Amino acid sequence: MTAFSLGALLYEGKAKRIYATDQDDLVAVEFKDDATAFNALKKAHLAGKGELNCRISALLFEHLIRCGIPTHYLGVVDATWMAVRPVRVIPVEVVVRNVAAGSLCKQLPIAAGTVLEPPLLDLYYKDDALGDPLLTEARLERLGLLTPEQRQRLGDLALQVNGALRSLFARVGLELVDFKIELGFSAEGAIVVADEISPDTCRLWDLQVNDPQDRILDKDRFRQDLGGVVEAYGEVFKRVQGVCPEAGVYR
Ligand code: 5GP
């Protein structure tokens, strides 16, 4: 790494490590090859996953920025490292659903594959020990994490992200079924998209494939023991790379 020196490890999550650097306005993110599911009850080491998620996230963040959506992203550093602005992460997992899948179908009588129009926005309180519980608007208000204006902005941004990503993925034959993003406050107090956007955090189905298992190109391959996880992520990278400019290297 040439542009900065690494400082202390600030945070280690299930799939990433976040480091301080010698620059106050820059933190470095290392994408790991570790895969976890079901609140880390299921774990594996998947060689190459970290690099693919780093590269896919970079392309998608750059796409969002071109669409006028603010993010923490600054550039890639090398295969598994990304430079980002430090943000105060809002402990809310923001999920947008275009097609019913996953927990929605377990919790409500909605058949898997049902198109959700308009898309459904679900907010979860980010706390592994509590199992990331679904938030109601009243619970969110009670927690006092966001003003009403910030809550509105968070939802607006999530739906903008959905529009930008859904059309990008559709261009490369992928259906964006649902995804989770995390947002944070920048040093200037703006709400920006943070964390990562990758097949770890999105459900992506191959539009050319009808088989309900074969079409899965995301972390559900790991969750459901379908195999071919890294190969599926590689396919997503190849397709997205085909329609996006090369990710900028942070210097
Ligand atoms: P579900 O509610 O079905 O578990 O997840 C909805 C979408 O959000 C899926 O695309 C899923 O990958 C993503 N998602 C929800 N929670 C998490 C999480 O804690 N970690 C990751 N990586 N993705 C999540």
Residues whose N, C-alpha, C, O or C-beta is under 5 A from the ligand:
A	BS01	5GP	V95 A101 G102 S103 L104 D178 F179 K180 D200 T201 C202 R203
